[in-house]
Amino acid sequence: MTSRKTLSDLRQENAANPEFQAAYADARLRFDLGEAVRARREELGWSQTELAERAGMRQPAIARFEAGGTTPTLPVLERIAVALGLRLSVELKAVPEAAAVKVHHPGHSGRGASGHAATG
């Protein structure tokens, strides 16, 4: 019988794997955003259906968002923030070079919107 591994075990085993680290960071961001929305919605005493109506969305979309099951676009985040009486703020921060992770997106050519190769 094999023992089950905890998330901490998997993170430790994959500390040097940049793809794992990027996927973990993405999942963590989705979870944190969903948790913040759920907490504010509950603070206001609203159901998921009420938030969905106020944000011009459907309840299943709010449920998926709160569970961290979807990566929202900025316009969706803005609609949810406004419905919750919040202001959306996006911040980019420098990270130590050792912590920087190159993210590869399948099907992305590495070219910017202009068609020129991205530099950086």
C-alpha positions, 0 to 999 in steps of 0.5 A, spaced: 500 500 500 502 506 498 502 512 502 498 519 500 503 525 499 501 531 502 501 538 498 507 540 502 511 533 500 509 535 493 512 542 493 518 540 497 519 534 491 518 539 486 522 545 488 527 545 483 521 544 477 519 550 474 513 548 471 511 545 477 512 552 481 509 556 475 502 551 476 502 552 483 503 559 483 497 560 478 493 555 483 495 559 489 493 566 485 486 563 483 485 560 490 486 566 494 482 571 489 476 566 490 477 566 497 477 574 498 471 574 493 467 569 498 469 572 504 467 579 502 460 576 499 459 573 506 461 579 510 455 582 506 450 577 507 449 575 500 448 568 496 452 567 490 446 568 486 445 575 489 453 576 487 452 573 480 446 578 479 449 584 481 455 582 477 451 580 471 454 573 471 451 566 473 451 563 480 455 557 477 460 562 475 461 565 481 461 558 485 467 556 480 471 562 481 470 562 489 473 555 489 479 557 485 477 553 479 477 558 473 482 564 471 478 570 471 480 575 466 481 583 468 474 585 466 471 579 470 475 581 476 472 588 475 465 586 475 465 582 481 469 588 485 464 593 483 459 589 485 462 587 492 463 595 493 471 594 492 476 597 487 480 592 483 488 594 484 493 590 480 500 590 482 506 588 479 512 587 483 519 585 482 521 578 484 528 576 486 532 573 480 532 566 483 525 566 484 523 568 477 520 563 473 519 562 465 512 560 464 511 557 457 504 557 454 503 551 449 501 554 442 504 561 444 509 563 439 513 568 444 511 574 439 508 580 442 501 583 439 505 586 433 508 580 431 515 581 433 519 577 437 518 578 445 524 581 448 526 581 455 
